Amino acid sequence: MATRERRAAIVENDRVVELMVERTLENRIVSNVYRGRVVNVLPGMQAAFVDIGREKNGFLYRDDLLSFHLSNEDEEKKKERSISEFVKQGEELLVQVTKEGFGSKGPRLTGVVSFPGQFLVYMPEGDYVGVSRRFSNEAERERWRDIAEGIIEGNEGLIIRTSCEGKQAEVITQEFHFLRKLWKELWKEGKTKKAPALIHQDSGLIERIVRDFSFADIDKMVVDRLDDYQVLKELLEPFPKLADSLSLYREKENIFSAYGIEKELERALRRQIWLKNGAYLMIDQTEALTVIDVNTGKFTGKTNLHDTVRKTNSEAAKEIARQLRLRDISGIIVIDFIDMKRAEDREYVQNVFEKALKHDRTKTNVLGMTGLGLLEMTRKKVRQNLQSSLSKTCPTCSGKGVVLSDEAQAFKIERQLWEYRGMDEEALVLELPAPVSTVLFGQKGEHLKRLEEALGFRILVYPNKRLQEEKFSFRYIGTLDEAIARLERLKQK
């Protein structure tokens, strides 16, 4: 479907586990490379602000500076040095965006530029070799470390990805030379540009999917746009098995609706998530912290309380791992599992959770259970989460998630009416939500007359059924005749 928004969903065992959204209205900048100019160096924060030609300056920590990274000084001594010894105000730097800006914060930058491929990550000035820790054994890691060190030159660096495990050295050779050539061509033109300037724009959604995902376990790829289908077919040409799994969706119904993905996404924005066994999760996201509460709900178990709690927490652990990926929740995460008395049960549930997290491409760190039985963890923040991408702050509750009760609103309005007590004007026209009017003046308006007598002026009421919660206004204050006329006009709208 040729809309301005492009979406891709990853489905595992008939359940959506990841969603990627690309909009032409949004200028996604993660992985973009810029030639920037340092506008401010802050030794107290060990960081610098860098102008990259966008609305907000980028933020670059000392430890992410290329000059700091390449320094051969002893690590302990190096970390004692101030950032001002490694970079100066007005200096031009090559930087890459690692995190988008959020709220008032500018984008996070690094001076160690990298270009990821399907099998490796190439760093033109990285000066080190890294091998994925997800390899099954240390001997395989060392084998790939030797291979990588044998092909890099000068200050080049490489990170070998998990997709290389069990393969021969030839699988990375072509990709390595391609990424090296790409960088040389980019820098040939980029070094002539004046800062601030964009040197490299990260690839689009389709290219990123091919680059970032291991296709070993993929059974089917379905695309609903002909141009994307053709791009994918070309990219997958070296992989005949994968090319055969690719198909073009031609039906009129939205592809996400046809595959049941749309409903999954609607559920992903809800605060409450039901589990298959009748238990449920409550997910509360804030800017700095996400809290997930596990509740037994309708699940009562078949044997005893201990069995019920352990089964509920185990199911919840698996679903929480999926929700973290689907919602792209990041930062500090605290999970309140149902209280488990036995240490072996807590360890079992944590192991179930950590096993489920292994499917997550984003880096996670489980810190363990606190003394209160809360599980603490962190998940790397790279981009806006699903909630921020697909929703906005409610204008009625201003993001609180609650509004004043009808009683509280009624008493608030009454207090404001009392501020007009004894005024010279004859009447006041009050517009307010219909349910609040009932609470304030009574079912038959019995309290209205008592209030008018106490205040010394007439109150003409317009209960508006369409008015938003917590909204009310004094539409007119003046003569009784004009107040009556104003009220009639309001009723005719």
MOPE-V724780 format. One record per residue. N is the residue number from 1. RES is the residue in three letters. PHI is phi as a letter, one per 20 degrees, with the letter a starting at -180 (* if undefined). Layout:
# MOPE-V724780
n->N res->RES phi->PHI
n->N res->RES phi->PHI
This chain:
# MOPE-V724780
n->1 res->MET phi->*
n->2 res->ALA phi->e
n->3 res->THR phi->e
n->4 res->ARG phi->f
n->5 res->GLU phi->d
n->6 res->ARG phi->d
n->7 res->ARG phi->c
n->8 res->ALA phi->c
n->9 res->ALA phi->c
n->10 res->ILE phi->d
n->11 res->VAL phi->d
n->12 res->GLU phi->c
n->13 res->ASN phi->l
n->14 res->ASP phi->m
n->15 res->ARG phi->c
n->16 res->VAL phi->f
n->17 res->VAL phi->d
n->18 res->GLU phi->b
n->19 res->LEU phi->c
n->20 res->MET phi->c
n->21 res->VAL phi->c
n->22 res->GLU phi->c
n->23 res->ARG phi->c
n->24 res->THR phi->f
n->25 res->LEU phi->f
n->26 res->GLU phi->d
n->27 res->ASN phi->d
n->28 res->ARG phi->f
n->29 res->ILE phi->c
n->30 res->VAL phi->g
n->31 res->SER phi->n
n->32 res->ASN phi->f
n->33 res->VAL phi->d
n->34 res->TYR phi->c
n->35 res->ARG phi->e
n->36 res->GLY phi->d
n->37 res->ARG phi->c
n->38 res->VAL phi->f
n->39 res->VAL phi->d
n->40 res->ASN phi->b
n->41 res->VAL phi->d
n->42 res->LEU phi->d
n->43 res->PRO phi->g
n->44 res->GLY phi->f
n->45 res->MET phi->d
n->46 res->GLN phi->l
n->47 res->ALA phi->b
n->48 res->ALA phi->c
n->49 res->PHE phi->e
n->50 res->VAL phi->c
n->51 res->ASP phi->f
n->52 res->ILE phi->d
n->53 res->GLY phi->n
n->54 res->ARG phi->d
n->55 res->GLU phi->g
n->56 res->LYS phi->d
n->57 res->ASN phi->f
n->58 res->GLY phi->f
n->59 res->PHE phi->d
n->60 res->LEU phi->c
n->61 res->TYR phi->f
n->62 res->ARG phi->g
n->63 res->ASP phi->f
n->64 res->ASP phi->e
n->65 res->LEU phi->f
n->66 res->LEU phi->f
n->67 res->SER phi->f
n->68 res->PHE phi->f
n->69 res->HIS phi->f
n->70 res->LEU phi->e
n->71 res->SER phi->f
n->72 res->ASN phi->e
n->73 res->GLU phi->f
n->74 res->ASP phi->g
n->75 res->GLU phi->g
n->76 res->GLU phi->f
n->77 res->LYS phi->f
n->78 res->LYS phi->f
n->79 res->LYS phi->f
n->80 res->GLU phi->e
n->81 res->ARG phi->e
n->82 res->SER phi->e
n->83 res->ILE phi->f
n->84 res->SER phi->f
n->85 res->GLU phi->e
n->86 res->PHE phi->d
n->87 res->VAL phi->b
n->88 res->LYS phi->c
n->89 res->GLN phi->f
n->90 res->GLY phi->n
n->91 res->GLU phi->f
n->92 res->GLU phi->e
n->93 res->LEU phi->c
n->94 res->LEU phi->e
n->95 res->VAL phi->c
n->96 res->GLN phi->c
n->97 res->VAL phi->e
n->98 res->THR phi->d
n->99 res->LYS phi->b
n->100 res->GLU phi->f
n->101 res->GLY phi->f
n->102 res->PHE phi->c
n->103 res->GLY phi->m
n->104 res->SER phi->e
n->105 res->LYS phi->e
n->106 res->GLY phi->e
n->107 res->PRO phi->f
n->108 res->ARG phi->e
n->109 res->LEU phi->c
n->110 res->THR phi->c
n->111 res->GLY phi->e
n->112 res->VAL phi->e
n->113 res->VAL phi->f
n->114 res->SER phi->b
n->115 res->PHE phi->c
n->116 res->PRO phi->e
n->117 res->GLY phi->c
n->118 res->GLN phi->f
n->119 res->PHE phi->d
n->120 res->LEU phi->b
n->121 res->VAL phi->d
n->122 res->TYR phi->e
n->123 res->MET phi->c
n->124 res->PRO phi->g
n->125 res->GLU phi->c
n->126 res->GLY phi->f
n->127 res->ASP phi->l
n->128 res->TYR phi->a
n->129 res->VAL phi->d
n->130 res->GLY phi->c
n->131 res->VAL phi->c
n->132 res->SER phi->g
n->133 res->ARG phi->f
n->134 res->ARG phi->e
n->135 res->PHE phi->f
n->136 res->SER phi->f
n->137 res->ASN phi->b
n->138 res->GLU phi->f
n->139 res->ALA phi->f
n->140 res->GLU phi->f
n->141 res->ARG phi->f
n->142 res->GLU phi->f
n->143 res->ARG phi->g
n->144 res->TRP phi->f
n->145 res->ARG phi->f
n->146 res->ASP phi->f
n->147 res->ILE phi->f
n->148 res->ALA phi->f
n->149 res->GLU phi->f
n->150 res->GLY phi->f
n->151 res->ILE phi->d
n->152 res->ILE phi->e
n->153 res->GLU phi->c
n->154 res->GLY phi->l
n->155 res->ASN phi->e
n->156 res->GLU phi->f
n->157 res->GLY phi->c
n->158 res->LEU phi->b
n->159 res->ILE phi->c
n->160 res->ILE phi->e
n->161 res->ARG phi->e
n->162 res->THR phi->g
n->163 res->SER phi->f
n->164 res->CYS phi->e
n->165 res->GLU phi->g
n->166 res->GLY phi->n
n->167 res->LYS phi->e
n->168 res->GLN phi->e
n->169 res->ALA phi->g
n->170 res->GLU phi->f
n->171 res->VAL phi->f
n->172 res->ILE phi->e
n->173 res->THR phi->g
n->174 res->GLN phi->f
n->175 res->GLU phi->f
n->176 res->PHE phi->f
n->177 res->HIS phi->f
n->178 res->PHE phi->f
n->179 res->LEU phi->f
n->180 res->ARG phi->f
n->181 res->LYS phi->f
n->182 res->LEU phi->g
n->183 res->TRP phi->f
n->184 res->LYS phi->f
n->185 res->GLU phi->f
n->186 res->LEU phi->f
n->187 res->TRP phi->f
n->188 res->LYS phi->g
n->189 res->GLU phi->e
n->190 res->GLY phi->f
n->191 res->LYS phi->f
n->192 res->THR phi->e
n->193 res->LYS phi->e
n->194 res->LYS phi->e
n->195 res->ALA phi->f
n->196 res->PRO phi->e
n->197 res->ALA phi->b
n->198 res->LEU phi->e
n->199 res->ILE phi->e
n->200 res->HIS phi->b
n->201 res->GLN phi->e
n->202 res->ASP phi->f
n->203 res->SER phi->f
n->204 res->GLY phi->f
n->205 res->LEU phi->g
n->206 res->ILE phi->f
n->207 res->GLU phi->f
n->208 res->ARG phi->f
n->209 res->ILE phi->f
n->210 res->VAL phi->f
n->211 res->ARG phi->f
n->212 res->ASP phi->e
n->213 res->PHE phi->d
n->214 res->SER phi->e
n->215 res->PHE phi->e
n->216 res->ALA phi->g
n->217 res->ASP phi->d
n->218 res->ILE phi->e
n->219 res->ASP phi->e
n->220 res->LYS phi->b
n->221 res->MET phi->c
n->222 res->VAL phi->c
n->223 res->VAL phi->c
n->224 res->ASP phi->d
n->225 res->ARG phi->d
n->226 res->LEU phi->f
n->227 res->ASP phi->f
n->228 res->ASP phi->f
n->229 res->TYR phi->f
n->230 res->GLN phi->f
n->231 res->VAL phi->f
n->232 res->LEU phi->f
n->233 res->LYS phi->f
n->234 res->GLU phi->f
n->235 res->LEU phi->f
n->236 res->LEU phi->e
n->237 res->GLU phi->g
n->238 res->PRO phi->f
n->239 res->PHE phi->c
n->240 res->PRO phi->g
n->241 res->LYS phi->f
n->242 res->LEU phi->f
n->243 res->ALA phi->f
n->244 res->ASP phi->f
n->245 res->SER phi->e
n->246 res->LEU phi->e
n->247 res->SER phi->b
n->248 res->LEU phi->d
n->249 res->TYR phi->e
n->250 res->ARG phi->d
n->251 res->GLU phi->f
n->252 res->LYS phi->f
n->253 res->GLU phi->f
n->254 res->ASN phi->g
n->255 res->ILE phi->g
n->256 res->PHE phi->f
n->257 res->SER phi->f
n->258 res->ALA phi->f
n->259 res->TYR phi->e
n->260 res->GLY phi->m
n->261 res->ILE phi->f
n->262 res->GLU phi->g
n->263 res->LYS phi->f
n->264 res->GLU phi->f
n->265 res->LEU phi->f
n->266 res->GLU phi->f
n->267 res->ARG phi->f
n->268 res->ALA phi->f
n->269 res->LEU phi->e
n->270 res->ARG phi->f
n->271 res->ARG phi->f
n->272 res->GLN phi->d
n->273 res->ILE phi->c
n->274 res->TRP phi->e
n->275 res->LEU phi->e
n->276 res->LYS phi->f
n->277 res->ASN phi->e
n->278 res->GLY phi->o
n->279 res->ALA phi->f
n->280 res->TYR phi->b
n->281 res->LEU phi->d
n->282 res->MET phi->d
n->283 res->ILE phi->d
n->284 res->ASP phi->d
n->285 res->GLN phi->d
n->286 res->THR phi->c
n->287 res->GLU phi->f
n->288 res->ALA phi->d
n->289 res->LEU phi->b
n->290 res->THR phi->d
n->291 res->VAL phi->d
n->292 res->ILE phi->d
n->293 res->ASP phi->d
n->294 res->VAL phi->d
n->295 res->ASN phi->c
n->296 res->THR phi->f
n->297 res->GLY phi->l
n->298 res->LYS phi->e
n->299 res->PHE phi->e
n->300 res->THR phi->d
n->301 res->GLY phi->m
n->302 res->LYS phi->d
n->303 res->THR phi->d
n->304 res->ASN phi->b
n->305 res->LEU phi->f
n->306 res->HIS phi->g
n->307 res->ASP phi->f
n->308 res->THR phi->f
n->309 res->VAL phi->f
n->310 res->ARG phi->f
n->311 res->LYS phi->f
n->312 res->THR phi->f
n->313 res->ASN phi->f
n->314 res->SER phi->f
n->315 res->GLU phi->f
n->316 res->ALA phi->f
n->317 res->ALA phi->g
n->318 res->LYS phi->f
n->319 res->GLU phi->f
n->320 res->ILE phi->f
n->321 res->ALA phi->g
n->322 res->ARG phi->f
n->323 res->GLN phi->f
n->324 res->LEU phi->f
n->325 res->ARG phi->f
n->326 res->LEU phi->f
n->327 res->ARG phi->e
n->328 res->ASP phi->l
n->329 res->ILE phi->f
n->330 res->SER phi->c
n->331 res->GLY phi->n
n->332 res->ILE phi->e
n->333 res->ILE phi->c
n->334 res->VAL phi->d
n->335 res->ILE phi->d
n->336 res->ASP phi->e
n->337 res->PHE phi->f
n->338 res->ILE phi->f
n->339 res->ASP phi->g
n->340 res->MET phi->d
n->341 res->LYS phi->f
n->342 res->ARG phi->e
n->343 res->ALA phi->f
n->344 res->GLU phi->f
n->345 res->ASP phi->f
n->346 res->ARG phi->f
n->347 res->GLU phi->f
n->348 res->TYR phi->f
n->349 res->VAL phi->f
n->350 res->GLN phi->f
n->351 res->ASN phi->f
n->352 res->VAL phi->f
n->353 res->PHE phi->f
n->354 res->GLU phi->f
n->355 res->LYS phi->f
n->356 res->ALA phi->f
n->357 res->LEU phi->f
n->358 res->LYS phi->f
n->359 res->HIS phi->f
n->360 res->ASP phi->e
n->361 res->ARG phi->f
n->362 res->THR phi->e
n->363 res->LYS phi->f
n->364 res->THR phi->c
n->365 res->ASN phi->b
n->366 res->VAL phi->e
n->367 res->LEU phi->e
n->368 res->GLY phi->o
n->369 res->MET phi->e
n->370 res->THR phi->e
n->371 res->GLY phi->f
n->372 res->LEU phi->e
n->373 res->GLY phi->n
n->374 res->LEU phi->e
n->375 res->LEU phi->e
n->376 res->GLU phi->d
n->377 res->MET phi->b
n->378 res->THR phi->c
n->379 res->ARG phi->c
n->380 res->LYS phi->g
n->381 res->LYS phi->d
n->382 res->VAL phi->d
n->383 res->ARG phi->b
n->384 res->GLN phi->f
n->385 res->ASN phi->f
n->386 res->LEU phi->f
n->387 res->GLN phi->f
n->388 res->SER phi->f
n->389 res->SER phi->f
n->390 res->LEU phi->d
n->391 res->SER phi->b
n->392 res->LYS phi->c
n->393 res->THR phi->f
n->394 res->CYS phi->f
n->395 res->PRO phi->f
n->396 res->THR phi->f
n->397 res->CYS phi->e
n->398 res->SER phi->l
n->399 res->GLY phi->n
n->400 res->LYS phi->f
n->401 res->GLY phi->n
n->402 res->VAL phi->b
n->403 res->VAL phi->c
n->404 res->LEU phi->f
n->405 res->SER phi->f
n->406 res->ASP phi->g
n->407 res->GLU phi->f
n->408 res->ALA phi->f
n->409 res->GLN phi->f
n->410 res->ALA phi->f
n->411 res->PHE phi->f
n->412 res->LYS phi->f
n->413 res->ILE phi->f
n->414 res->GLU phi->f
n->415 res->ARG phi->f
n->416 res->GLN phi->f
n->417 res->LEU phi->f
n->418 res->TRP phi->f
n->419 res->GLU phi->f
n->420 res->TYR phi->e
n->421 res->ARG phi->g
n->422 res->GLY phi->m
n->423 res->MET phi->f
n->424 res->ASP phi->f
n->425 res->GLU phi->f
n->426 res->GLU phi->e
n->427 res->ALA phi->b
n->428 res->LEU phi->c
n->429 res->VAL phi->d
n->430 res->LEU phi->d
n->431 res->GLU phi->d
n->432 res->LEU phi->b
n->433 res->PRO phi->f
n->434 res->ALA phi->g
n->435 res->PRO phi->f
n->436 res->VAL phi->f
n->437 res->SER phi->f
n->438 res->THR phi->f
n->439 res->VAL phi->f
n->440 res->LEU phi->f
n->441 res->PHE phi->d
n->442 res->GLY phi->n
n->443 res->GLN phi->g
n->444 res->LYS phi->d
n->445 res->GLY phi->m
n->446 res->GLU phi->f
n->447 res->HIS phi->e
n->448 res->LEU phi->f
n->449 res->LYS phi->f
n->450 res->ARG phi->f
n->451 res->LEU phi->f
n->452 res->GLU phi->f
n->453 res->GLU phi->f
n->454 res->ALA phi->f
n->455 res->LEU phi->e
n->456 res->GLY phi->n
n->457 res->PHE phi->b
n->458 res->ARG phi->f
n->459 res->ILE phi->d
n->460 res->LEU phi->e
n->461 res->VAL phi->d
n->462 res->TYR phi->d
n->463 res->PRO phi->f
n->464 res->ASN phi->e
n->465 res->LYS phi->f
n->466 res->ARG phi->e
n->467 res->LEU phi->f
n->468 res->GLN phi->f
n->469 res->GLU phi->g
n->470 res->GLU phi->m
n->471 res->LYS phi->d
n->472 res->PHE phi->b
n->473 res->SER phi->b
n->474 res->PHE phi->e
n->475 res->ARG phi->f
n->476 res->TYR phi->a
n->477 res->ILE phi->c
n->478 res->GLY phi->r
n->479 res->THR phi->f
n->480 res->LEU phi->f
n->481 res->ASP phi->f
n->482 res->GLU phi->f
n->483 res->ALA phi->f
n->484 res->ILE phi->f
n->485 res->ALA phi->f
n->486 res->ARG phi->f
n->487 res->LEU phi->f
n->488 res->GLU phi->f
n->489 res->ARG phi->f
n->490 res->LEU phi->f
n->491 res->LYS phi->f
n->492 res->GLN phi->e
n->493 res->LYS phi->f
